[in-house]
Amino acid sequence: MAEDSATTLLVQLVEKPRLQKVKEMFISKFGSAPKFYVRAPGRVNLIGEHIDYCGYAVLPMAIEQDILVAVEPVQTEVVQLANTNSSYLYVNTLDFSTSVNNIQINKTKPQWHNYFLCGLKGIQEHFGLNNPSGMNCLLDGTIPPSSGLSSSSALVCCAGLVTLRANGKTLSKVELAEICTKSERYIGTEGGGMDQSISFLAEEGTAKLIEFSPLRATDVRLPSGATFVIANSCVEMNKAATSHYNIRVMECRLATKLLSKSKGLDWKKMLRLHDVQTKLGVSLEEMLTIVEEVLHPEPYSAEEICKCLGISLEELHCQILSQNMQGVSTFKLYQRAKHVYSEAARVLEFKKICSEAPANALQLLGELMKQSHISCREMYECSCPELDRLVDICLQFGAIGSRLTGAGWGGCTVSMVPTDKLNTFLKNVKKAYYQMDGQRLAMQNNSLFATKPGRGALVFVEA
């Protein structure tokens, strides 16, 4: 029997001040009360960056910050969306409405309501809903937007769960995570599924090893004596608004094809670096050796890729490169593949250390986090000067390990800090990074915080 899509809790709103506040705003906005509330958490990825879309396991945990939506199904064919939080706006509008039978998602402007429409459309299409329910929805988010903590995916997950419940349907958490992963691609982000999976599968008190094909989640008990701290670089990065992310996805796909061809595999069917390892039946360490043998560190031109694969430029553009990659002329394949295989090995080692809990576990985990950041910076080139500076500051003031988390190019770092040094660490990092800069100073209250593993998506119904 499948698990429910999310835990449903009967609540007294007087005991939930935020729900009560959102209910009052909803009534003020729509003139009636919400029937239920859905929340989906953000996440921090402890290790395993940019490898989920290559087929490899990642190690995130849900955080307390979330997206909350108050919902009233209605008899009309209209979805009305409103937002309490102006920081989620990419245009000056808090409100949006559309026909539930004519969902149009604008990829050129990744505004908050388009992420909601992704989740809505994904559920509609999965069930082939001919006469879906209209809805009034009020959104309230506490995840800093464009910070690498998965605000956009949490919104897609919320919308998927909202649509599911409003239309009286049920799915398992795994099915819902897989549908929300696919539906976020409507906005043009070629994500791998980590964000949506942890948003549904997270449990309080434990991080998760998330594996793919098939999707499954395994508890990872984090060591005692350390606390994970998130620090926002205050550099915003929206995956759907830039090409950095999708170029990396394509570079990994091209590296997959060249490695496959060199080993006599059916390269046309190979899409992910994990597929090459599986077909060859070798270890991650052996894959790193193969990368050294087959790929060169210099960037590949489109012409050289065609020569390696024995195809024409037209075939490359029509059959392999996605629509938004047509203008890219050079690709770094060696660096991307080297990062992916080494990062995949670090994830497995991180889990092993957590399971075995040796006396020096914290030092070993910290070293893996440091190696991960160096690889992200040098091999995957997804860091930025502010993230590098923030990592250095965190290590300087007592973090055992620190690295960027999320897509990168801005957003947040995650650091592992001895719990007994936490207060001093927070004070010093605040002073060194935030209080020396006027813009960061204004953002500091929501930019630096300790976190622990939170629970996954929930539905609240007023008792």
LOLUM-632648 format. One record per residue: x, y, z of N, C-alpha, C in turn. Coordinates in steps of 0.05 Angstrom, whole numbers. Atoms other than C-alpha are relative to their C-alpha. Layout:
R    n.px    n.py    n.pz   ca.px   ca.py   ca.pz    c.px    c.py    c.pz
R       X       Y       Z       X       Y       Z       X       Y       Z
...
***
This chain:
R    n.px    n.py    n.pz   ca.px   ca.py   ca.pz    c.px    c.py    c.pz
R      17     -24       0       0       0       0      18      25       0
R     -16     -25       3      27      69     -20      -3      17      24
R       2     -20     -21      44     120      32     -18      23      -9
R      15     -24       8      -2     181      34      19      20     -11
R     -16     -21      12      22     241      -6      14      17      20
R     -12     -15     -22      36     278      58     -17      -5      25
R      14       3     -25      18     274     131     -21      22       3
R      21     -20      -4     -48     309     146      -4       3      30
R       3      -6     -29     -52     343     214     -25      17       5
R      22     -16      -9    -115     368     248      12      20      21
R     -12     -19     -18     -95     433     283     -20      21      10
R      14     -23     -11    -124     486     328      16      25      -9
R     -15     -22      11    -105     550     293      11      19      21
R     -10     -17     -21     -98     588     358      28      -9      10
R     -26      10      -7     -38     543     371      21       3     -22
R     -18      -4      23      -8     560     303      -3      29     -10
R       3     -29       7       0     636     299       3       6     -29
R      -5      -6      29      27     635     228     -25      -8     -17
R      24       9      14     -33     594     203     -23      19       5
R      21     -18      -7     -80     640     239       3      27     -15
R      -6     -25      15     -47     701     208      -7      -2     -30
R       5       5      29     -50     671     138     -30      -3      -5
R      29       2       3    -123     653     149     -13      27       0
R      12     -27      -1    -140     724     168       5      16     -26
R      -6     -13      26    -104     751     106     -16     -12     -23
R      16      14      21    -139     699      63     -29      10       0
R      28     -10      -3    -208     721      89      -2      28     -10
R       0     -27       9    -190     793      77       2       2     -30
R      -5       0      29    -167     777       6     -24     -11     -16
R      20      14      17    -220     728     -18     -28       0      12
R      27      -2     -12    -279     740      30     -11     -26      10
R       9      26     -11    -282     667      53      25     -13      12
R     -22      12     -15    -240     620      95      13     -23     -16
R     -13      23      13    -188     569      69     -11     -26      11
R       9      26      -8    -208     496      72      23     -17      11
R     -23      14     -10    -137     470      83      25      16      -7
R     -25     -13       3     -64     490      85      21     -21      -8
R     -22      18       8      -3     458      52      26      14       4
R     -27     -11      -2      70     469      71      20     -19     -11
R     -22      16      10     132     444      36      26      14       8
R     -24     -13     -10     201     456      66      21       5     -22
R     -24      -3      16     264     483      34      19     -22       9
R     -19      20      -8     326     441      39      29      12      -1
R     -28      -5       3     401     445      49      13     -26      -8
R     -14      23       9     445     397      12      27      -1      14
R     -25       2     -16     501     374      58      24      -7     -17
R     -21       7      19     542     342       3     -13     -14     -24
R      11      12      24     530     320     -69     -12      20     -19
R      10     -22      16     525     381    -113       2      -6     -30
R       1       3      30     504     378    -187       5     -29      -9
R      -3      28       9     503     302    -189     -26     -15      -1
R      26      14       1     429     285    -181      -9      -4     -29
R       8       3      28     416     299    -255      19     -17     -16
R     -18      19      13     475     254    -271      -6     -29      10
R       8      27     -10     440     196    -234      11      -8      26
R     -14       8     -24     480     198    -170     -14       9      25
R      12      -6     -26     458     198     -97      10      26      12
R      -6     -26     -13     456     263     -57      -7      -3      30
R       4       2     -29     453     278      18     -11      26      12
R      11     -24     -10     405     334      36     -16      -4      26
R      20       2     -22     360     350      96     -19      24      -4
R      19     -21       1     297     391     100       6      20      22
R      -5     -20     -20     301     457     137     -27      11      10
R      25     -11     -11     250     495     179     -14      19     -18
R      11     -20      19     240     550     127     -16     -15     -21
R      18      14      18     183     533      80     -17      18     -17
R      21     -14      15     129     553      31     -27     -11      12
R      27       7     -11      58     553      61     -21      12     -18
R      22     -10      17      -5     558      19     -26      -6      13
R      28       3      -9     -76     569      44     -17      -3     -24
R      15       8      24    -127     539      -3     -30      -3       4
R      29       5       1    -201     541     -19      -7      -9     -28
R      10       8      26    -226     498     -76     -26      15      -6
R      24     -15       7    -280     536    -115     -13     -12     -25
R      16      11      22    -333     520    -167       7      12     -27
R      -6     -13      26    -306     567    -220      24     -15     -13
R     -23      12      14    -253     549    -272      25      17       3
R     -22     -19      -3    -205     601    -245      18      -8      24
R     -19       2     -23    -142     594    -202       8      29       6
R      -9     -26      -9    -130     657    -163      23      -3      20
R     -24       2     -17     -61     664    -131       7      27      11
R      -9     -24     -13     -39     716     -81      24      -7      17
R     -25       4     -14      28     725     -45       3      20      22
R      -4     -19     -23      41     755      24      27      13      -1
R     -28      -7      -3     115     764      10      11      14     -25
R      -9     -15      23     140     818     -37      28      -8     -10
R     -27       8       8     211     789     -38       0     -23     -20
R       2      21      20     185     732     -82      -8      11     -27
R      11     -11      25     164     780    -136      22       8     -19
R     -18      -9      21     201     788    -201     -13      22     -17
R      15     -23      11     148     838    -224     -16      11      23
R      14     -13     -23     108     886    -181     -29      -8       1
R      28       9      -4      47     843    -172      -1     -22      20
R       4      20     -20      24     803    -113     -21     -20      -8
R      23      16       8     -35     773    -150       3     -10     -28
R       0      11      26     -44     728    -209     -24     -18      -2
R      22      19       4    -104     691    -238       1     -10     -29
R       1      12      26    -114     644    -297     -21     -21      -1
R      19      21       3    -162     594    -325      14     -27       6
R     -12      26      -8    -149     525    -295       2     -19     -24
R       0      16      25    -162     496    -365      19      10     -21
R     -18     -12      21    -110     539    -400      26      10      14
R     -25      -7     -15     -44     537    -361      22       7     -20
R     -22      -9      17       9     578    -396      24       7      18
R     -23      -5     -17      79     578    -365      21      15     -17
R     -18     -17      15     125     634    -387      29      -6       9
R     -27       7      -6     197     608    -389      19      24       1
R     -18     -23       3     226     676    -405       0      17      25
R       2     -16     -25     204     706    -338      -7     -19      23
R       5      19     -21     213     658    -280     -12      13      25
R      14     -13     -22     162     693    -235     -12     -22      19
R       9      20     -21     136     659    -171     -25     -16      -9
R      25      14       7      67     643    -200       5     -21     -21
R      -5      20      20      98     605    -258      10     -27      12
R      -8      24     -14     130     556    -209     -25     -14      12
R      25      11      -9      61     546    -178     -15     -15     -23
R      14      12      23      32     533    -247      14     -26      -9
R     -14      25       7      86     479    -259     -12     -23      16
R      11      21     -17      60     438    -200     -29      -6      -7
R      28       3       8     -12     450    -220      -3     -16     -26
R       2      13      26      -1     429    -292      10     -29       1
R     -10      28      -3      40     367    -272     -21     -19      10
R      21      18     -11     -17     338    -230     -23      -2     -20
R      22       1      20     -70     357    -282       7     -20     -22
R      -8      17      23     -31     321    -337       3     -29       9
R      -4      28     -10     -14     260    -294     -27     -14       1
R      26      13      -3     -88     247    -280     -18       5     -24
R      17      -7      23    -114     275    -346     -26      13       9
R      24     -13     -11    -162     320    -307     -14      17     -21
R      15     -15      20    -215     344    -355     -15      24      11
R      15     -22     -13    -252     388    -306      11       6      27
R     -13      -3     -26    -202     407    -252     -13      22      16
R      11     -19     -19    -223     446    -191      14      28      -2
R     -12     -26      -4    -213     521    -189       9       4      28
R     -11      -3     -27    -177     548    -128       6      29       6
R     -11     -25     -10    -164     610     -87      24      -9      18
R     -24       7     -16     -93     606     -58      15      25       9
R     -18     -21     -11     -52     651     -13      26     -13       9
R     -26      11      -5      22     637     -10      16      17      21
R     -17     -14     -19      69     654      48      26     -15       2
R     -26      14       1     143     637      42      20      11      20
R     -21      -8     -18     199     639      93      28      -8     -10
R     -26       7      12     254     610      48      11      24     -15
R     -10     -23      16     299     667      23       1      -8     -30
R       0       7      29     287     668     -53      27       2     -13
R     -25       0      16     344     653    -102      24      -3      18
R     -22       3     -19     388     630     -44      12     -28       0
R     -11      27       1     402     558     -63     -12     -18      21
R      13      16     -20     354     532      -9     -26     -12     -10
R      22      13      13     302     508     -59     -27      12       4
R      26     -13      -2     247     560     -53     -17      -7     -24
R      16       5      24     226     547    -125     -12     -28       0
R      10      27       0     221     472    -118     -20      -5      23
R      19       2     -21     185     478     -51     -27      11      -9
R      24     -11      11     134     521     -87     -13     -19     -20
R      11      20      19     126     470    -143     -13     -23      16
R      10      22     -17     117     415     -90     -26       8      14
R      24     -10     -13      66     457     -52     -23      -1     -20
R      21      -2      20      27     469    -116     -10     -28      -9
R       8      27       7      28     395    -135     -18     -12      21
R      15      11     -22       2     375     -66     -27      14       3
R      25     -16       0     -50     431     -67     -20     -10     -21
R      17       8      23     -77     409    -135     -10     -29       5
R       7      27      -7     -77     336    -113     -24      -1      19
R      21       1     -21    -119     349     -51     -25      14      -9
R      24     -15       9    -165     401     -83     -17     -17     -19
R      14      16      20    -183     349    -136      -6     -28      11
R       8      25     -12    -193     291     -87      17     -24      -9
R     -17      22       9    -134     250    -113      21      -7      21
R     -22       8     -18     -79     212     -77      23     -13     -16
R     -24      12      12      -8     191     -95      19      -7      23
R     -20       4     -20      50     163     -56      19      24       0
R     -19     -22      -1     104     212     -34      21      -3     -22
R     -20       5      21     153     180     -83     -12       8     -27
R      12      -8      26     104     188    -142      -3      30      -2
R       4     -29       0      89     260    -122      27      14      -5
R     -27     -12       4     164     276    -118       9      -3     -29
R      -9       4      28     176     246    -187     -16      18     -19
R      16     -17      17     117     284    -218       9      29       3
R      -9     -28      -4     140     350    -187      27       6     -12
R     -26      -2      13     211     338    -212      -4       5     -30
R       5      -3      29     185     330    -283     -14      27      -6
R      16     -24       6     136     388    -278      16      26       3
R     -16     -24      -2     189     438    -256      15       6     -26
R     -14      -4      26     221     427    -324     -17      17     -19
R      17     -18      17     161     465    -354      12      28       0
R     -10     -27      -1     198     528    -332      29       1     -12
R     -25       0      14     262     506    -366      24      -9      16
R     -22       9     -16     304     479    -308       2     -30      -2
R      -4      28       4     334     411    -322      10     -13      26
R      -8      10     -26     337     390    -249      -1     -31       2
R      -3      29      -2     352     320    -224     -19     -13      20
R      19      12     -18     301     310    -169       6       0      30
R      -6      -1     -29     337     321    -103     -19      18      15
R      16     -19     -15     297     382     -83     -28     -10       6
R      27       9      -3     229     353     -94      -1     -25      17
R       0      25     -16     248     285     -63       2       6      29
R      -4      -6     -28     273     314       2     -24      15      11
R      23     -15     -10     213     361       6     -23     -18       8
R      21      19      -7     166     301       8       9     -22      19
R      -8      23     -15     208     247      39      15       6      26
R     -15      -7     -24     243     285      95     -14      -8      25
R      10       6     -27     234     264     167      16      15      21
R     -13     -16     -20     249     303     229      22     -16      13
R     -22      12     -15     316     288     261      20     -16     -16
R     -19      15      16     350     255     202       4      12     -27
R      -5      -6      28     384     274     137      -7     -24     -16
R       8      23      17     370     229      77      21      -3     -22
R     -14       7      25     412     194      25     -22      -4     -20
R      21       3      21     368     204     -37      13     -13     -24
R     -10      14      24     381     154     -93     -22       0     -21
R      18      -2      22     349     153    -161       0     -25     -17
R       4      23      19     323     102    -212       4     -27      12
R      24     -14      -9     286      80    -172       6      19      23
R      -3     -20     -21     276     138    -124      -4     -14      28
R       3      10     -28     289     118     -51      16      18      19
R     -13     -17     -20     310     153      13       8     -17      24
R     -10      15     -23     353     124      69       8      20      22
R      -8     -18     -23     361     156     138      30       1       3
R     -28      -4      -7     429     186     153       1      16      26
R      -1     -13     -26     439     201     226      26      17       2
R     -23     -17      -1     485     261     232      13      -2      27
R     -14       3     -25     539     260     285      -8      20      21
R       5     -19     -22     527     291     353      25      17       4
R     -23     -17      -6     572     348     375       4      21     -21
R      -3     -21      21     564     389     311     -28      10      -8
R      25     -12      10     511     436     284       6      11     -28
R      -3     -11      28     500     455     211     -11      28      -1
R       7     -29       1     497     530     198      -1       8     -30
R       3     -11      27     471     562     134       6      30       1
R      -6     -28       3     499     629     112      -5       9     -28
R       7      -9      27     471     668      54      21      21     -10
R     -20     -19      11     523     703      10     -13      26      -8
R      15     -24       8     468     754      -8       4       6     -30
R       0      -2      29     483     742     -82     -22     -18     -10
R      22      16       9     419     719    -114       6     -15     -25
R      -4      17      24     419     663    -165     -26     -14      -6
R      24      14       8     356     641    -202       7     -19     -23
R      -9      20      20     369     576    -240     -14       4     -27
R      15      -2      25     314     589    -291       6      26     -15
R      -5     -26      12     338     660    -304      27       2     -14
R     -27       0      12     409     642    -326       4     -27     -14
R      -6      25      15     440     589    -372      21     -17      14
R     -22      15     -12     496     568    -324      -8     -29       6
R       8      27     -10     457     509    -295      -5     -19     -24
R       6      18      22     430     481    -360      24      -6     -18
R     -24       6      15     498     487    -394      15     -23      13
R     -14      21     -15     528     443    -339     -14     -27      -5
R      15      24       6     472     392    -350       8     -11     -28
R      -6       9      27     488     390    -424      29      -9      -2
R     -28       8       1     564     386    -413       3     -28      12
R       0      27     -11     552     325    -369     -11     -21     -20
R      12      18      20     508     294    -423      20      -5     -23
R     -20       4      21     562     306    -476      23     -17       9
R     -22      16     -11     616     277    -431      -9     -29       1
R      11      27       0     571     216    -422       3     -13     -27
R       0      12      27     567     206    -497      29      -5     -10
R     -28       5       9     642     214    -510      13     -23      16
R     -11      22     -15     661     167    -453     -12     -26      -9
R      13      25      10     609     116    -478      12      -9     -27
R     -11       6      27     635     120    -550      28     -12       3
R     -28      10      -3     707     110    -527       1     -29      10
R       1      27     -12     686      46    -491     -18     -19     -16
R      16      18      18     645      17    -548     -29      -4       9
R      28       2      -9     578      29    -514     -19      13     -20
R      20     -13      18     514      50    -550      -5      28      10
R      -1     -28     -12     528     124    -537     -26      15      -5
R      25     -15       6     463     148    -570     -21      -4      21
R      21       5     -20     422     117    -514       9       9      28
R     -11      -7     -27     467     142    -457      -4      30       5
R       6     -28      -7     445     205    -422      14      10      25
R     -10      -9     -26     476     206    -353      27     -14       6
R     -26      11      -7     546     196    -326      -2     -26      16
R       4      25     -16     519     143    -278      -5     -24     -18
R       5      22      19     496     102    -338      26     -12     -10
R     -26      10      10     568      96    -363      12     -19      21
R     -11      17     -21     592      69    -296     -15     -26       2
R      16      24      -2     534      20    -292       5     -19     -22
R      -4      18      24     544      -7    -363      28     -13       1
R     -27      11      -1     619     -15    -352       5     -18      24
R      -2      17     -24     609     -46    -283      26       6      16
R     -25      -8     -13     668      -7    -253      -6      18      24
R       3     -18     -23     679      34    -190       2      29      -8
R      -3     -29       5     677     110    -184      29       7      -4
R     -29      -6       3     753     110    -176       9      -8     -28
R      -7       8      27     759      71    -241     -11      19     -21
R      11     -20      19     713     121    -276      17      25      -1
R     -18     -23       0     759     177    -254      25      -5     -17
R     -23       7      17     817     140    -287      -7       1     -29
R      10      -1      28     776     132    -351      -3      29     -10
R       3     -29       8     760     207    -351      28      11      -7
R     -28     -10       6     836     221    -348      10     -11     -27
R      -9      12      25     848     173    -406     -14      10     -24
R      16      -5      24     792     194    -452      -4      30      -6
R       7     -28       4     777     268    -441      24      18       5
R     -22     -19      -5     825     327    -446     -10      25      15
R       9     -24     -16     823     388    -399      -7      24     -17
R       6     -24      16     820     438    -456     -30      -2      -9
R      28       0       9     749     459    -476      -4     -13     -28
R       7      12      26     716     421    -533     -16      19     -16
R      18     -15      17     688     457    -592     -22     -18     -10
R      22      16      11     622     434    -623      11     -18     -23
R     -11      15      22     662     412    -684      16     -25      10
R     -15      23     -10     709     368    -643     -18     -21      12
R      19      19     -11     650     336    -607     -12     -16     -23
R      11      14      23     620     320    -675      19     -20     -12
R     -20      17      10     685     290    -698       3     -25      17
R      -3      23     -18     691     246    -636     -24     -19      -2
R      24      17       2     619     221    -644      -6      -9     -28
R       5       8      28     621     216    -720     -27      10      -9
R      25     -11       9     561     261    -730       4      28     -11
R      -2     -26      12     546     326    -766      -8      21      21
R       8     -22     -18     537     394    -732     -30       1       2
R      30      -1       0     464     391    -753     -11     -22      18
R       9      22     -18     456     324    -717       4       8      29
R      -6      -9     -27     489     353    -655     -22      19      10
R      19     -20      -8     442     412    -654     -29     -11       1
R      27      10       1     379     374    -671      -6     -23      19
R       5      25     -15     389     309    -633      10       0      29
R     -13       1     -26     432     325    -572      -4      26      16
R       2     -26     -14     434     399    -554     -29       9       3
R      28      -9      -5     370     426    -522      -3      28     -14
R       6     -24      14     336     487    -552      16      24      10
R     -14     -24     -11     368     537    -504      30      -3       1
R     -29       4       1     438     509    -516      11       5     -28
R      -8      -2      28     441     524    -591      23      20      -4
R     -20     -21       4     485     586    -582      27      -6      14
R     -24       6     -15     538     552    -538      20     -13     -19
R     -20      10      20     603     539    -577      22     -17      12
R     -20      16     -12     651     508    -526     -10     -13      25
R      10      16     -23     642     455    -472      23     -12      15
R     -21      12     -17     685     433    -413     -10     -27      10
R      10      27      -6     675     358    -409      16     -14      21
R     -18      13     -20     736     334    -370      -6       9      28
R       3     -12     -27     725     382    -312     -27      -9      12
R      27       7     -10     650     367    -306      -2     -29       8
R       1      29      -6     658     291    -308      17      -6      25
R     -17       5     -24     715     293    -258     -14       9      25
R      15      -9     -24     673     334    -209     -22     -20       7
R      23      17      -6     613     288    -216       8     -26      12
R      -9      26     -10     650     222    -205      13       3      28
R     -12      -3     -26     691     249    -147     -20       9      21
R      21      -9     -19     631     283    -114     -18     -23       7
R      16      24      -6     590     219    -120      14     -18      20
R     -16      17     -19     646     182     -83      -1      14      27
R       1     -15     -26     646     237     -29     -26      -4      15
R      26       5     -12     572     227     -17      -1     -27      14
R       0      27     -12     580     152      -5      18      -1      24
R     -18       0     -22     639     164      40     -12      15      24
R      13     -16     -21     600     217      80     -21     -17      15
R      21      17     -12     543     168      91      14     -23      17
R     -15      22     -14     593     112     111      11      10      27
R     -11     -11     -25     626     157     163     -22       5      20
R      23      -5     -18     558     177     192      -9     -27      12
R      10      26      -9     539     103     197      19     -13      20
R     -20      14     -16     604      78     227       8      17      25
R      -5     -19     -22     614     140     272      27      -5      14
R     -26       3     -13     690     134     284       5      24      18
R      -5     -22     -19     721     178     338       6      26     -14
R      -7     -25      14     746     228     286     -20       6     -22
R      21      -3      20     680     229     247      -2      29      -9
R       4     -28       7     673     305     249      22      10     -18
R     -23      -9      16     743     317     221      -2     -12     -28
R       2      13      26     732     266     165     -23      12     -17
R      22     -12      15     664     296     146       7      28      -9
R      -8     -27       7     693     366     148      18       1     -23
R     -18       1      22     748     346     101     -14      -5     -26
R      16       5      25     697     318      51     -14      25      -9
R      14     -24       7     658     383      54      19      20     -13
R     -20     -19      12     722     424      40       7      -9     -28
R      -6      10      26     740     378     -18     -22       6     -20
R      23      -5      17     670     386     -46       0      29     -10
R       0     -29       8     675     462     -46      22       5     -20
R     -22      -5      18     743     461     -80      -8     -11     -28
R       8      11      26     715     415    -135     -22      17     -13
R      21     -18      11     653     459    -143      12      25     -12
R     -12     -25       8     697     520    -149      18      -4     -25
R     -21       3      21     752     492    -195      -9     -17     -23
R       8      19      22     721     434    -234     -27       7     -12
R      27      -6      10     648     454    -239      -5      30      -4
R       2     -29       3     659     529    -235     -28      11       6
R      27      -9      -7     594     541    -199       1      16      26
R      -1     -17     -24     620     583    -141       1      29     -10
R      -4     -28       7     631     659    -140      17      12      22
R     -19     -12     -19     679     706    -103     -13       2      28
R      13      -3     -26     628     719     -48      -3     -26      15
R       3      26     -13     615     645     -34      28     -10       9
R     -27       8      -8     690     631     -33       9      16      25
R      -7     -17     -23     700     689      16     -15     -10      25
R      17       9     -23     643     664      60      10     -27      11
R     -12      26      -9     672     593      62      25       5      16
R     -25      -6     -14     740     621      81      -5      11      28
R       7     -12     -26     709     663     137     -11     -21      20
R      12      20     -18     669     604     164      22     -19      10
R     -21      18      -9     731     559     166      19      15      19
R     -18     -16     -17     772     616     197     -11       1      29
R      12      -3     -26     722     622     254     -11     -25      13
R       5      25     -15     717     549     273     -17     -21     -13
R      15      21      13     676     511     222      20     -23      -6
R     -16      23       6     703     440     214       0      -6     -30
R       3       2      29     678     439     142     -19      21     -10
R      18     -20      12     644     489      96       1      -2     -30
R       2       3      29     620     489      25     -24      16     -10
R      24     -11      12     571     522     -23     -21     -22       0
R      21      19       1     503     489     -24     -21      10     -20
R      19      -9      21     450     489     -79      15       3     -26
R     -12      -2      26     464     506    -151      27      15      -1
R     -24     -17       0     517     558    -133      -4      26     -16
R       0     -26      13     536     622    -170     -14      22      17
R      15     -16     -19     508     656    -108     -14     -19      19
R      15      17     -19     461     632     -54      16      -4      26
R      -9       5     -27     485     598      10      24     -19       2
R     -19      21      -9     541     560      44     -12     -16      22
R       8      16     -24     531     504      94      27      -7      14
R     -24       6     -16     582     495     150      -6     -18      23
R       3      18     -23     592     442     203      17      12      23
R     -13     -15     -21     608     476     269      -3     -16      26
R       3      13     -27     624     445     338     -22      15      16
R      22     -12     -13     561     457     378       8      18      23
R      -8     -17     -22     599     485     437      13      26      -8
R     -12     -25      11     630     539     392     -20      15     -17
R      19     -11      18     565     556     357      -5      30       4
R       7     -28      -4     549     623     389      23      19      -8
R     -24     -16       7     620     650     381       3       1     -31
R      -2       2      29     620     626     309     -20      19     -14
R      21     -17      12     554     661     292       8      30       3
R      -7     -28      -6     578     726     324      23       9     -18
R     -24      -7      16     645     726     287      -7       2     -30
R       7       0      29     616     708     219     -18      24      -7
R      17     -23       4     562     761     226      16      26      -2
R     -17     -24       0     615     813     241      17       1     -25
R     -19       1      22     664     791     187     -13       3     -27
R      12       0      27     616     781     129     -23      20      -3
R      25     -15       3     551     818     142       3      30       9
R       0     -27     -11     568     879     184      20      18     -13
R     -19     -17      15     623     903     138     -11      10     -26
R      12      -7      26     575     913      80     -29      10       5
R      26     -12      -6     513     958      81     -23     -17     -10
R      21      16      11     471     915      35      -4     -26      16
R       1      25     -16     488     851      73     -10       5      28
R       8      -7     -27     477     885     139     -31       1       2
R      30      -2       0     404     898     120     -13     -27      -2
R      11      27       4     395     824     103       9     -20      22
R     -14      19     -17     434     794     161     -19     -17      18
R      17      15     -19     375     773     205     -10     -27     -11
R       9      24      12     351     721     155      22     -15     -15
R     -22      10      17     420     704     127      18     -20      14
R     -18      17     -14     456     666     181     -15     -15      23
R      15      15     -20     424     610     222       8     -29       2
R      -4      28      -4     435     542     252     -25     -15      -8
R      23      15       9     390     487     226       4     -29       8
R       0      29      -5     372     414     240     -20     -13     -18
R      17      13      19     336     362     199     -30       3       7
R      29      -4      -4     262     380     191     -16     -21     -14
R      18      20      12     201     342     167      -9       9     -28
R       8      -6      27     173     338      97     -27      13      -2
R      25     -15       6     110     366      65     -23     -10      18
R      22       6     -18      48     370     109     -25      14     -11
R      26     -13       5     -26     385     100     -12       6      28
R      14      -8     -25     -61     423     157     -29       4      -6
R      29      -5       1    -136     421     167      -9      10      27
R       9     -12     -26    -170     464     220     -18     -20      14
R      16      18     -16    -198     421     275     -27      12       7
***
